Amino acid sequence: MNAVRRKMRILDLLREHESVEVEQLTALFGVSKVTVRNDLDDLERKGMLIRTHGGAMLPENLELVRVLANTLEEHKGEKLAICRAALRFLEPGMNIIIDAGSTTVHLAKLVQAMNLTVVTNSVLVLQELMNSETVELLVAGGMLRKPSLSFMGEPAAFVFDQIHANILFLGASGFSIDRGITCTNIIEARTKKHMIKNASKVVFLADSSKLEKMFIANVCDWDAIDYFITDDLPADAIAQLNERGVQVVIA
């Protein structure tokens, strides 16, 4: 069995069992451990699995994946209000990152006529801004994750490491006041960490339906967030975030 077929079979096994072991694959394919490890390393670089001690695992729980096409219309009024509130942070000539997500794509629609440089890994943000005459657009490519229509992995991370943004507008699948911000895919979370690292200010955009919803991949704790724009939040939660240095804006 050649390398391409081995890798396709590895992905099939991951979809069936969510994890695989080097020993198991060595016996199945009749190849060396070095060969199997090389296959797994290559698939990880492409964003298709996560290497573990002695094997690999899926980067996300497929049962928990929510497809972006299904979430764009959910809480649309709240998301639009959040993004309108985010406009107050923008000034002409800024360099900004717009993260992928069902909320952040609405922000792209609102900045089409502004004089900005936008860096994004989102296919939908790209579509919204590609014909703008005033927005300079830089796309961080990589492995396309179809549920979120976002590029992720090492190539996307490399692009974010080459730039400096005045502001990152960050999205996520869920957040907890005690445990921070999460998403459904480990590799996507790693990509978001590179965005955070290369922005002077981080503005988190999320509607209140995501409160206390936790997913497999940790994006960051609240100490990485400067502002949090949402539609509603309990007073005690606002107080806790303020104590941690996060300024909460209710849209």
N, C-alpha and C positions, 0 to 999 in steps of 0.2 A: 504494500500500500504506500503510495507516494505521500509527500508532506501535505498537499492540499486536501486529499481525501482523509488523512488522519485528523487534520484540524476540523474538517466538517463533521467527522464522527465525534470528536471531542465536544463540539458545540451541541450536537444531538444528545449526547449523554448528559451534558449539563442541563439542558432543557427538561430532560426526563427526571434527573435526580438532584439538581441544584448544586452538586459538588462532585469532584472526581479526585482520585488519588494517583500519584505517579506510579506506584507499584501496580495498581489495577491496569493502567494504560500500557505499561511496559509489557505485561503479560498478554493483554488483548492484541497489541500490534506486533509483538515479537521484535521490538527494537530496544535500544539501550535507554537507561534513565536520562542520560545526557540529551538524547534526541527528543524524548518526551518533554523534558524541561525546556528545551529550546522552542518546541511547539507552543507550550504554555506561555512562555515569555513573549513570543511573537503575538499571540492572541491578546495578551494583556496590553501590549503596546498599542494595539488597534482598538482597545477599549471594549473587548468582547468578553472578558472575564477578569477576575481578581485572583492573583496568586496567593496561596496560603502555604503554611508549612506542610510540605509533603504533597501538595496538590493544587487545586483551584476551585473557585466557587463562582456562581453567577453574581454579577454586580448588583443585582436587585431581586426582590421577590416579585415574580411575574404576576402573582395574584393581586398585589397591591398597586400595580402600575395603573395610573390614570392617564388616558390619552388626551393630549392637549386639545384636540378637536372637540372633545366632549366637555372640556372645562372652560373654554373661552366664553361661553354664554352664561355660565353659572355666576351669580352675584355680579352681573355686568355693571349695574348701576354703581355698586360700591367700588368696583375696580376703577371705573372712570373717575369717580370722585377722588379716589386715592391718587391717581395719576395727575389730575388737575392740581391737586395740592402739591405734588412733587415739582411742578413747574416753577414754584417760588425759589427753588434752589439753583436755577439755571441762569447763567449770564452769557451774553454773546462771546464767542471765541473759546468757550470751554471745551476740554476733552472729557468725554464721559463714556462709561461702559453701561450698556443696557443688557442685562442678563436675559436669558430665555425664560419664558413662562407665560401663563395666561393673563397675568396682571401687567407685566412689563410691556407686552406687545401693544397695549392701549397707550402707553406713554409714547411709543414710537410714532403713533398717529398724530399726537399732539405737538411733536417737535419738528414736523416735516418742513416748516417754513423758517426755522431758526438757524442761526449761524453757529453751527457746532461741528465738532469732530466726534463721531460715534463709533465706538468699537463694540462689536457684538458677536456672539456665537449662535444667534437665533436666526433660523431661516425666515420666520415671520417678520422679525424686525428688519431683516435685509429686504424683504419684499416691500415693506412699508416705506423704506427710506431710499431705495435704489434709484428712484427717479427724482429725488429732491435736488433742487438747484443750489441749495444753500448748505446742505449737510455733507461733510466729508465722511465717507464710510469706510471703515476697516473691518474686515470679517475674519474672525478667528476660526479657521477650518479644523477639520479633524474627522473622527469617527462620527457619523450621523446617528444620533439616537432618535429613532422615528417617533416614539410616543411623545417626546417633548419638542421634536423638530429642532434639536440643538446639536451643535458640534461639540465634542468633548474629547478628553484624552490628552496625550502628550503634545500633539501638534497645536491644539487650541491653547493649552497651558503655555507653550513656548511663545505664542503671540502675545499673550497677556504679560508675560515676563519681559517683553521688549518695550512696553509702553508705560507711561504714567498717566493716570486719569485724575482729573479734579474730583469727580464723583462717580461712584458705582451705584447704580440702581439695581438692587439685589432682589431676586425672587426666590421662593422656596415652596415646598409642598406642605410644610407644617411648622409650628413653633410652640414651644412651651416656655412659660415664664421661668421655670426652675431649670430646665434642661437645654434651652437654646433652640437653634434652628436646624431643621433637617430636610432631606429630600429622599426620593425613592431609589436613587442610584449612586453607588459608591464612587464610580469614576466621574460622574457629573459633579458630585460634591467636591472631589479633588480639584476639578476645573474651577469651581466657584472660589475655592480657597486661593487660587492664583489671582483671580479678579480682586479679591479682598486685599491681598498683599500689595497690589500695585495701584491702589486708589487712595487718595488723601482723605476722602470722606466716604462713608458707606451709608446709604439710605435704603433701608429695608422696606419693601412694599408688600403688604399682605392683608387680605380682608379677614374679618373676625371669625369666619367659618373655619379657619385653619388653627385657631387657638386650641392648644393641648392635643393636637394631632401630631404624633411622632412616627417617623419612618426610619428605615434601616441606616441611612447615611447621615452622619453628622456634618453639617456645613460649618457652623461656628457657634461660639458662645456669644452672649450679649456684649461682652467687652470689645468685640470687633465691630459693633454697630454704633453709629453716631446718632442717626435719626430713624425712627420707626413710624411710618405713615400707615394708618389703618382707619377703618370706618367706625369701629367701636371697640372699647376695651374697659373692663371693670376698673373702678377707681383704685382698688388695692394693687392691681397688676401694674397700672401706670406708676404708682408710687414705688413699687419694687424696681421697675425698670429705671426710673429716675435716679434711684439710689445707686444703680449700677452704671450711671453715666449716659443712659440712653434718653434722648429727648423724644417724647411721643407726640405725634401730631394726629389729631382726630379729624378726618376729612368730612 
